Amino acid sequence: MMAGRLSFRNITALAPMVRVGTLPMRLLALDYGADVVYCEELIDIKMAQCHRVVNEVLETVDFVAPDDRVMFRTCEKEKDRVVFQMGTADPDRALIVARLVENDVAAIDVNMGCPKEYSTKGGMGAALLSDPDKIEAILRKLVTGVSIPVTCKIRILPSLEETIGLVRRIEKTGVTAVAVHGRFKDERPRHPVHCDYIQAVSQAVSIPVYRQVRSLDLVKTNKDIEEFRKATGASSVMLARSAMWNASVFRSRGTLPVEEVMEDYLKYAFRYENHAFNSKYCLCQMLRDKVESPLGKQLQAAQTNAEISEAYGMKEFYQQNQDRLQTKRDSLQSSTQPDRPVMDGDVTTMAVKFERREYPPHITPKMFLLEWSRKEKLEQPQYEVVQRAQDRAFQAIVTLSKKKYRSTLWEKSKKFAEQAAAVVCLRILGIPEGRIGEEDSGLICKRKRDGKTMTNGTTEGEEATIKRRSTENTQETENLESEATVAVAVANGDHHEPDAPPKRP
Ligand SMILES: Cc1cc2nc3c(=O)[nH]c(=O)nc-3n(C[C@H](O)[C@H](O)[C@H](O)COP(=O)(O)O)c2cc1C
């Protein structure tokens, strides 16, 4: 099969790093001048369960696990330069995963160097180094099975002869390049890199051999990278920790203050809705010895991206980005969904968005549906709400006379989702819903429509209802943020307290 564009000659790469090599860090490294960026090691068993989802709102491709967790997020900007690193000990499973991501990445890499238990326990990572037959089987399967370059990252073996022997075997499988971390399996980052091994390996094979630049205090600027390249005769180099501490190390015009780098990082983290805990981890690595500073403490206390944005004085940027994404979400939803009824199993669905401004302040579709069901002597409508994990949006089903109705569009709060379901039900049954400009149906008395407080002739019950509605209308807006944090909500609204505001968590 034809190899893709990446030749791996004369390049500077962001090394694979668990938790660090997620999308924001990769894009940042590319902006600063890295030629190639590796993702964090992703384990084949977990990836094989994922499905590929085009995220039109974020303009990304997401590989989503059955529990809705995004395992790998990538985008067009890095497509030609991102290397997908996997942890595997099984040729067939490796191929399944490689084919899953093949059209979205520039190359596939197999981790054969990680000495950490989470990698070695399944025979993956550095455990593979003692099973060259397995290495060969995995790499051959991948090279013949996908149309993009395949590479691997190894550590050196106890003797030079063994190391050269292994790399020659690896070369014969047809891989495009091999990255050599010049330390033995049981050596740690504080130990020096064995440059003599790397040099001998480079001379013994004709495929590009990457060198792992030793980050520790040796590489702080792009000039240091070039000096390392010259000193070792390496054509391609790979940086891990020095890039993790300050990704602008790739910049040919000089390294930037880490404060600026953190801000650049956060712009990508917010833009791509990176998980707050992952962003926190990366920012803590950048803060290094300042992790106990006031900023560090505020960062550590933050639980959400909004709180991180506050710590960094980027609240306005964060909010503008959130608003932009919401507008996009809304327009995508309404442009892709039909506004005529469609049956989904036993549920009648329609694409309806609840727009608060279309109704008088004290009136909601739920109220109309309730009043109508009372008039018709039916059981009160029952609401059931679910929340999806990927964006924490809500959808509701309303059941009336044993029939179910749902909007196909997702809403930002439980209450809005219930209102949208009520609108679907009302529209399908041809019942007025109380919108501004709609002819007065008489379903809700004029006083309620106008939202007036008690006047002569109003019963206390009516006033109480009006007050309840009024409270709800204010809280609907206020509750948006807090409701959005509910994990999975199943509500059964309107039993005895129609339209009562939800309990705060
Ligand atoms: C936080 C962290 C995570 C790492 N995760 C991976 C990984 O997922 N896959 C891998 O092959 N190596 C991983 N490594 C090893 C690095 O890619 C690199 O080989 C090592 O850190 C030595 O390079 P350095 O001196 O530039 O840090 C990781 C290193 C660090 C510091």
The ligand as a Gaussian input file, in Angstrom:
#p B3LYP/6-31G(d) Opt

LIG

0 1
 C        3.609000      13.014000      31.165000
 C        4.265000      12.037000      30.233000
 C        3.496000      11.128000      29.549000
 C        4.090000      10.239000      28.638000
 N        3.293000       9.417000      27.910000
 C        3.837000       8.662000      26.902000
 C        2.997000       7.961000      25.999000
 O        1.767000       8.027000      26.068000
 N        3.599000       7.219000      25.038000
 C        4.960000       7.152000      24.895000
 O        5.462000       6.471000      23.984000
 N        5.778000       7.826000      25.740000
 C        5.243000       8.601000      26.706000
 N        6.052000       9.359000      27.513000
 C        7.491000       9.334000      27.292000
 C        7.917000      10.496000      26.407000
 O        7.339000      10.415000      25.115000
 C        9.445000      10.559000      26.265000
 O        9.890000       9.387000      25.651000
 C       10.144000      10.748000      27.610000
 O        9.477000      11.703000      28.414000
 C       11.593000      11.254000      27.430000
 O       11.631000      12.461000      26.733000
 P       11.899000      13.892000      27.429000
 O       13.241000      13.804000      28.068000
 O       11.831000      14.889000      26.304000
 O       10.830000      14.095000      28.449000
 C        5.498000      10.237000      28.443000
 C        6.278000      11.135000      29.176000
 C        5.681000      12.039000      30.045000
 C        6.545000      13.027000      30.770000

